[in-house]
């Protein structure tokens, strides 16, 4: 088994803290403080900052330091609508290529999702890990490396918002149901239904966020309404 490097440890832990809201948008990240908290030296933390900056979770401001990235309502709308289109494309490409063993793997993940949401409080980080694995399998089946890379980048950028949206119990239950239906559509090679479900489940997460978070609701709603009126939403 490959040993996790100190840089990987710092990156993974910082990402977890940002996703869970321990470090808030626009909050400054202090290198020495984080190194002390992790019990490591400062260079791995510095390298972790660089990796997280590439993924869009932090931003470096000249002569001021490193800060958690802020996202406006419009930013969230852009990220989620793009994510919806990329996920839809992954379903389209995977529908004719996905292998039976991959379908079985997806079915097992959905079963684990169902088990995860039963205990209270729900282990949302575990659920997110299962969700990520689910879509990773479909991206692999799609066979498009660039699609997979762009989707992973977007996933990292909005993971903290996904964590918040899944705190809504109705949305969490709906999420499991969507993933169950996506597997069924892929198993039946129903490309159109798989694409529709894949896109819709991401856009409904956006709806939940618009209602839950203190974002620029007006900008997000106007842009989303414009998409629906323009006939771009399934």
C-alpha positions in Angstrom: 0.0 0.0 0.0 1.3 3.4 -0.9 2.1 5.6 2.0 0.4 9.0 2.0 2.8 11.9 1.7 2.7 14.8 4.1 1.6 17.0 1.2 -1.3 14.6 0.4 -2.2 14.5 4.1 -2.3 18.3 4.3 -4.3 18.7 1.1 -6.8 16.0 2.0 -7.3 17.4 5.5 -7.6 21.0 4.4 -10.1 20.0 1.8 -12.1 18.2 4.4 -12.1 21.2 6.7 -13.2 23.5 3.9 -16.0 21.2 2.8 -17.3 20.9 6.4 -17.2 24.6 6.9 -14.4 24.8 9.5 -12.8 27.3 7.2 -15.3 29.7 5.7 -15.3 31.5 2.3 -12.9 34.4 2.3 -11.2 33.2 5.5 -7.4 33.5 5.5 -5.5 30.3 5.9 -2.5 30.7 8.1 0.4 28.4 7.1 2.0 28.2 10.5 -1.3 27.6 12.3 -2.3 24.8 10.0 1.1 23.2 10.2 0.9 23.2 14.0 -2.6 21.8 13.9 -1.5 19.0 11.6 1.7 18.4 13.5 3.9 18.8 10.4 6.3 21.4 9.0 5.3 24.3 6.9 6.6 23.3 3.4 4.0 20.5 2.9 1.2 22.9 3.9 2.6 25.4 1.3 2.5 22.7 -1.4 -1.0 21.7 -0.3 -2.1 25.3 -0.8 -0.8 25.2 -4.4 -2.7 22.0 -5.1 -5.9 23.4 -3.7 -5.5 26.6 -5.6 -5.3 24.6 -8.9 -8.6 22.9 -7.8 -10.2 26.3 -7.1 -10.7 25.8 -3.4 -8.3 28.5 -2.3 -6.9 31.7 -3.9 -3.5 33.3 -3.3 -3.7 37.1 -3.0 -0.3 38.9 -3.5 1.2 40.3 -0.3 -2.0 39.2 1.6 -1.8 35.4 1.8 -4.0 32.4 1.0 -7.8 32.6 1.4 -10.7 30.1 1.0 -12.4 30.9 -2.3 -15.6 32.8 -2.3 -18.4 31.8 -4.7 -21.3 34.0 -5.5 -24.8 32.8 -6.5 -23.8 33.3 -10.1 -20.6 31.3 -9.6 -22.6 28.4 -8.1 -25.1 28.5 -10.9 -22.3 28.4 -13.5 -20.5 25.5 -11.8 -23.7 23.4 -11.3 -25.1 24.0 -14.7 -21.8 23.1 -16.3 -21.5 20.0 -14.0 -25.1 19.0 -15.0 -24.1 19.1 -18.7 -20.8 17.2 -18.2 -22.6 14.5 -16.1 -25.3 14.3 -18.8 -22.6 13.7 -21.4 -21.0 11.1 -19.3 -24.2 9.1 -19.2 -24.7 9.5 -23.0 -21.2 8.1 -23.7 -21.4 5.4 -21.0 -24.9 4.1 -22.0 -23.6 1.8 -24.8 -20.2 1.0 -23.3 -20.7 0.3 -19.6 -20.0 -3.3 -18.7 -22.2 -5.6 -16.6 -19.6 -5.7 -13.8 -19.7 -1.9 -13.7 -23.5 -2.0 -13.4 -23.2 -4.4 -10.5 -20.6 -2.1 -8.9 -23.0 0.9 -9.3 -25.8 -1.2 -7.7 -23.7 -2.0 -4.7 -22.8 1.6 -4.3 -26.5 2.6 -4.3 -27.1 -0.1 -1.6 -24.3 1.5 0.5 -25.9 4.9 -0.1 -29.2 3.6 1.3 -27.4 2.1 4.3 -25.5 5.4 4.9 -28.6 7.6 5.2 -30.4 5.4 7.7 -28.4 6.2 10.9 -28.8 9.6 12.5 -26.9 11.8 12.1 -26.0 10.8 8.6 -22.4 10.5 7.7 -22.4 13.0 4.9 -18.7 12.6 4.2 -19.2 8.9 3.6 -22.2 9.6 1.4 -20.1 12.1 -0.7 -17.4 9.5 -1.1 -19.9 7.0 -2.4 -21.4 9.6 -4.7 -17.9 10.4 -6.0 -17.2 6.7 -6.6 -20.5 6.3 -8.4 -19.8 9.0 -10.9 -16.2 7.9 -11.3 -17.3 4.5 -12.5 -19.6 6.2 -15.1 -16.9 8.6 -16.2 -14.5 5.6 -16.6 -17.1 3.8 -18.7 -17.6 7.0 -20.8 -13.9 6.7 -21.8 -13.2 10.5 -22.2 -10.2 11.6 -20.2 -10.8 15.3 -20.6 -14.4 15.0 -19.6 -13.3 13.1 -16.4 -10.7 15.7 -15.6 -13.0 18.7 -16.0 -15.8 16.9 -14.0 -13.4 16.1 -11.1 -12.2 19.8 -11.1 -15.8 21.0 -10.8 -16.6 18.4 -8.2 -13.8 19.7 -6.0 -14.9 23.3 -6.4 -18.5 22.6 -5.3 -18.0 19.8 -2.8 -18.6 22.2 0.1 -21.9 23.2 -1.4 -22.8 19.6 -2.0 -22.1 18.9 1.6 -24.5 21.7 2.6 -27.3 20.6 0.2 -27.2 17.0 1.5 -28.1 18.3 5.0 -31.6 18.7 3.5 -33.2 15.3 4.3 -35.6 15.4 1.5 -32.8 16.1 -1.0 -30.7 13.4 0.5 -33.5 10.8 0.0 -34.1 12.1 -3.5 -30.4 11.8 -4.3 -30.4 8.1 -3.5 -33.5 7.6 -5.6 -32.0 9.4 -8.6 -28.9 7.2 -8.5 -31.0 4.1 -8.3 -32.9 5.1 -11.3 -29.7 6.1 -13.2 -28.3 2.6 -12.7 -31.6 1.1 -14.0 -31.5 3.3 -17.1 -27.9 2.4 -17.8 -28.6 -1.3 -17.2 -31.4 -1.1 -19.9 -29.2 0.9 -22.3 -31.8 3.7 -22.1 -29.6 6.6 -23.1 -32.2 9.2 -23.1 -33.6 8.4 -19.6 -30.0 8.1 -18.2 -29.1 11.5 -19.6 -32.3 13.1 -18.3 -31.9 11.8 -14.8 -28.2 12.6 -14.7 -28.8 16.3 -15.6 -31.9 16.7 -13.5 -30.4 15.4 -10.3 -27.6 18.0 -10.5 -30.0 20.9 -11.3 -32.3 19.9 -8.4 -29.3 20.1 -6.1 -28.8 23.7 -7.4 -32.5 24.4 -6.5 -31.8 23.2 -3.0 -28.7 25.4 -2.7 -30.5 28.5 -3.9 -33.0 28.0 -1.2 -30.6 27.1 1.6 -27.6 29.3 1.3 -27.0 33.0 1.7 -25.9 33.5 -1.9 -27.0 36.0 -4.5 -30.3 34.2 -5.0 -31.6 36.7 -7.5 -28.7 36.3 -9.9 -28.8 32.5 -9.6 -32.5 32.4 -10.0 -32.6 34.8 -13.0 -30.0 32.8 -14.8 -31.7 29.5 -14.1 -35.1 30.8 -15.1 -33.5 32.0 -18.4 -32.2 28.5 -19.0 -35.6 26.9 -18.5 -37.3 29.5 -20.7 -34.7 29.0 -23.4 -35.6 25.3 -23.5 -32.1 24.1 -22.5 -33.3 22.2 -19.4 -34.6 18.7 -20.0 
